[in-house]
Amino acid sequence: MTVQQAYQAGLAILTDAKQPRFQQAGLLFEHVFGISRSRLPIVFSKPADEKKADEFLSLCRQLQAGTPLQYLLGHWGFYGLDFMVGPGVLIPQPDTEVLVETALELIKHSHLHCPVVYDLCSGSGCIAVTIGKQIPQSKVYALELSDQAFQYLKKNIKKNAAANVTPLHQNVLTPNGLPSADLILSNPPYIPTGDLAGLPSDVRQEPVMALDGGADGLSFYKEILRLYFNLLKPGGWLAVEIGYNQGTKVAQLFQNNHYCKIQMRKDFGGNNRVVFGQKPLET
Ligand SMILES: C[S@@+](CC[C@H](N)C(=O)[O-])C[C@H]1O[C@@H](n2cnc3c(N)ncnc32)[C@H](O)[C@@H]1O
């Protein structure tokens, strides 16, 4: 079998028209053979290593069966950094980069020089590690309850040499032992329980614990906004990622819990994606 034949056999497996199969096959091909898609025509006529061809075709079959591409590759990019991912951990999403942008903006405009930051429901650690790397003088606490996700969190802190990020294997609903924060960030589970079954098949491969936001999808916002008000320094900020249609309800929750200067930020698709508010200087 030549390299070209192996590649074409992989493409033939990926018949699901919803997926950009040339791009996905190219990424899997590069992952297994170490040959980038742009170099494929140069090596097409060479014989393909048999074991690698088998592995490539096996990954194509798993992708076709609904396993997320990112799990097959074992890593994925976020805000210019690379994060290890696999079953049991949520894949970092571009929408979450809006939360990171908001956080960096708040740190800059509030002149926070050595901010204490929490990342609640940290998963892969993509938020915590990115803030830790962007603001080296920050002290970031990354809280995650899932055993599987916590392993990825620890690995990603190490992989990205983010020594200022402390992983905490903790339930965010029972906070303890944390110093007061300047900034609290969270991308919690926010899908209403009843909507989980209707999610696309690849998203349903991600852990339910990372997705299930309770009956109305708002359980974590209600608890986090209430529980963490007292852990925030006066003048400190709390910012959360939200589902595309949750902006008004979550902003109302900020108001009910006495936060001020409540604002939203949109994602690249034009949907409200982040809500944030400040703990008043005098409470
Ligand atoms: C939507 S994912 C976000 C992951 C990551 N922050 C990101 O943006 O990609 C939510 C995360 O919350 C974690 N989680 C769910 N319930 C939790 C709890 N009670 N305490 C701590 N973490 C929890 C899940 O395991 C999952 O990793």
The ligand as an SDF file (V2000), in Angstrom:
LIG
                    3D

 27 29  0  0  0  0  0  0  0  0999 V2000
  -18.0160   22.9630   30.9850 C   0  0  0  0  0  0  0  0  0  0  0  0
  -16.6770   22.0720   31.6670 S   0  0  0  0  0  0  0  0  0  0  0  0
  -15.4240   23.3390   31.6020 C   0  0  0  0  0  0  0  0  0  0  0  0
  -14.0260   22.8170   31.5750 C   0  0  0  0  0  0  0  0  0  0  0  0
  -12.9660   23.9140   31.3030 C   0  0  0  0  0  0  0  0  0  0  0  0
  -13.0350   24.9730   32.2820 N   0  0  0  0  0  0  0  0  0  0  0  0
  -13.1470   24.4890   29.9190 C   0  0  0  0  0  0  0  0  0  0  0  0
  -13.5390   25.6510   29.8110 O   0  0  0  0  0  0  0  0  0  0  0  0
  -12.8920   23.7830   28.9360 O   0  0  0  0  0  0  0  0  0  0  0  0
  -17.1320   21.9980   33.3650 C   0  0  0  0  0  0  0  0  0  0  0  0
  -16.1740   21.2600   34.3020 C   0  0  0  0  0  0  0  0  0  0  0  0
  -16.7260   21.2940   35.6190 O   0  0  0  0  0  0  0  0  0  0  0  0
  -16.4060   20.0970   36.2980 C   0  0  0  0  0  0  0  0  0  0  0  0
  -17.3540   19.9840   37.4270 N   0  0  0  0  0  0  0  0  0  0  0  0
  -18.6510   19.6050   37.4010 C   0  0  0  0  0  0  0  0  0  0  0  0
  -19.1910   19.6800   38.6300 N   0  0  0  0  0  0  0  0  0  0  0  0
  -18.1980   20.1360   39.4500 C   0  0  0  0  0  0  0  0  0  0  0  0
  -18.1380   20.4410   40.8440 C   0  0  0  0  0  0  0  0  0  0  0  0
  -19.2070   20.3060   41.6350 N   0  0  0  0  0  0  0  0  0  0  0  0
  -16.9770   20.9010   41.3560 N   0  0  0  0  0  0  0  0  0  0  0  0
  -15.8780   21.0390   40.5640 C   0  0  0  0  0  0  0  0  0  0  0  0
  -15.8670   20.7650   39.2400 N   0  0  0  0  0  0  0  0  0  0  0  0
  -17.0130   20.3230   38.6820 C   0  0  0  0  0  0  0  0  0  0  0  0
  -16.5480   19.0460   35.2180 C   0  0  0  0  0  0  0  0  0  0  0  0
  -15.8870   17.8660   35.5650 O   0  0  0  0  0  0  0  0  0  0  0  0
  -15.9310   19.7850   34.0210 C   0  0  0  0  0  0  0  0  0  0  0  0
  -14.5560   19.5400   33.9530 O   0  0  0  0  0  0  0  0  0  0  0  0
  1  2  1  0
  2  3  1  0
  2 10  1  0
  3  4  1  0
  4  5  1  0
  5  6  1  0
  5  7  1  0
  7  8  2  0
  7  9  1  0
 10 11  1  0
 11 12  1  0
 11 26  1  0
 12 13  1  0
 13 14  1  0
 13 24  1  0
 14 15  1  0
 14 23  1  0
 15 16  2  0
 16 17  1  0
 17 18  1  0
 17 23  2  0
 18 19  1  0
 18 20  2  0
 20 21  1  0
 21 22  2  0
 22 23  1  0
 24 25  1  0
 24 26  1  0
 26 27  1  0
M  CHG  2   2   1   9  -1
M  END
$$$$
